[in-house]
């Protein structure tokens, strides 16, 4: 499995598959994001669209965003992640963590359902308005 940054605009055939993956994630209860909003953020350079591939086969898509906090600390937020047959999602998140560390991020964060705690036991989780806020400290 490999993660690959995708550039906007997407080719029509890939755009359809990406939109289906992100649409499934955005349709989950309590999600306050839209496919159009996520893709607009990527097109504006405010977020990064990532394709998830098994070999050459596209299987999932995600959107990440690096945020700078007061004091300069960088955090990588996983805004959306959806698709099928991407293998264990823990492996996908581990690949996101490696990429975030290369960019100088000190944490990876996302908001999701409580069940992610079973998949990602290294993350701390705290209830929030939209579900649970998950955080993992990475790097130095």
C-alpha positions in Angstrom: 0.0 0.0 0.0 1.3 3.5 -0.8 0.0 7.0 -0.3 0.5 9.5 -3.1 -0.3 13.2 -3.1 -2.7 14.0 -5.9 -2.6 17.3 -7.8 -5.7 19.3 -8.7 -7.5 19.3 -11.0 -8.0 15.6 -11.1 -8.5 13.6 -14.3 -12.2 12.8 -14.7 -11.9 9.1 -14.1 -9.9 9.6 -10.9 -12.1 12.5 -9.8 -15.1 10.2 -9.8 -13.4 7.6 -7.6 -12.0 10.2 -5.3 -15.3 11.9 -4.9 -17.0 8.5 -4.1 -14.5 7.8 -1.4 -14.7 11.2 0.2 -18.5 11.2 -0.2 -18.8 8.0 1.8 -16.6 9.5 4.6 -18.6 12.8 4.6 -21.9 10.9 4.8 -21.0 9.4 8.2 -23.0 10.7 11.2 -21.8 14.0 12.7 -19.4 14.7 9.8 -19.6 18.5 9.1 -17.4 18.4 6.0 -18.4 18.2 2.3 -16.7 16.8 -0.7 -16.9 20.1 -2.4 -15.4 21.9 0.5 -12.6 19.4 0.9 -11.7 19.6 -2.8 -11.9 23.4 -2.8 -9.4 23.4 0.1 -7.1 21.2 -1.8 -7.4 23.3 -5.0 -6.6 26.4 -3.0 -3.5 24.8 -1.4 -5.0 24.8 2.1 -5.1 20.9 2.3 -3.5 18.0 0.5 -5.5 15.3 -1.4 -3.9 11.9 -1.0 -4.6 8.8 -3.1 -4.2 5.4 -1.5 -3.1 2.7 -3.8 -2.6 -1.1 -3.7 0.0 -1.5 -6.4 -1.3 0.6 -9.2 -5.0 0.2 -8.1 -6.6 3.2 -6.5 -8.5 2.0 -3.4 -9.1 5.0 -1.1 -8.6 8.8 -0.7 -7.9 11.1 2.1 -7.4 14.8 2.8 -4.8 16.1 5.2 -4.0 19.6 6.4 -0.9 20.8 8.2 -1.7 23.5 10.8 0.7 25.8 12.6 0.0 26.4 16.2 1.1 29.3 18.4 4.8 28.9 19.0 5.4 27.3 15.6 4.4 23.7 16.4 3.0 21.9 13.3 0.2 19.4 13.5 -1.1 17.2 10.7 -4.9 16.8 10.7 -6.6 14.0 8.8 -9.7 15.8 7.6 -11.2 12.9 5.7 -10.4 9.3 4.9 -12.6 6.9 2.9 -12.5 4.0 0.5 -12.6 0.2 0.3 -10.0 -2.6 0.3 -7.3 -0.3 1.6 -6.2 -3.0 3.9 -5.9 -2.2 7.6 -6.6 1.5 8.2 -3.9 1.5 10.9 -1.4 1.0 8.1 -2.8 4.0 6.2 -2.6 6.2 9.3 1.0 5.0 10.0 1.9 6.1 6.5 0.3 9.5 7.2 2.3 9.7 10.4 5.6 9.1 8.5 4.7 11.8 6.0 3.7 14.2 8.7 7.0 13.6 10.5 8.9 14.4 7.3 7.1 17.7 7.2 8.1 18.5 10.8 4.8 17.8 12.4 4.8 16.8 16.1 1.2 15.5 16.2 -1.3 13.7 14.0 -4.9 14.5 14.8 -8.4 13.7 13.6 -12.0 13.6 14.7 -13.8 10.3 14.4 -16.0 7.7 15.9 -15.1 6.1 19.2 -14.3 2.8 17.5 -11.0 4.2 16.1 -9.6 3.7 19.6 -9.5 0.0 18.9 -7.7 0.4 15.6 -5.2 3.1 16.9 -4.4 2.3 20.5 -1.4 4.7 20.5 -3.8 7.7 20.1 -5.4 9.6 23.0 -9.1 10.2 22.5 -11.3 12.8 24.1 -15.0 13.3 23.5 -15.8 16.4 21.4 -18.9 17.8 19.8 -18.5 15.8 16.6 -17.4 12.5 18.1 -13.9 11.9 19.6 -10.7 14.0 19.0 -7.8 11.6 18.5 -4.2 12.8 18.9 -0.8 11.1 18.7 2.5 12.7 19.4 5.1 11.9 16.7 8.7 12.8 16.1 10.6 14.9 18.6 
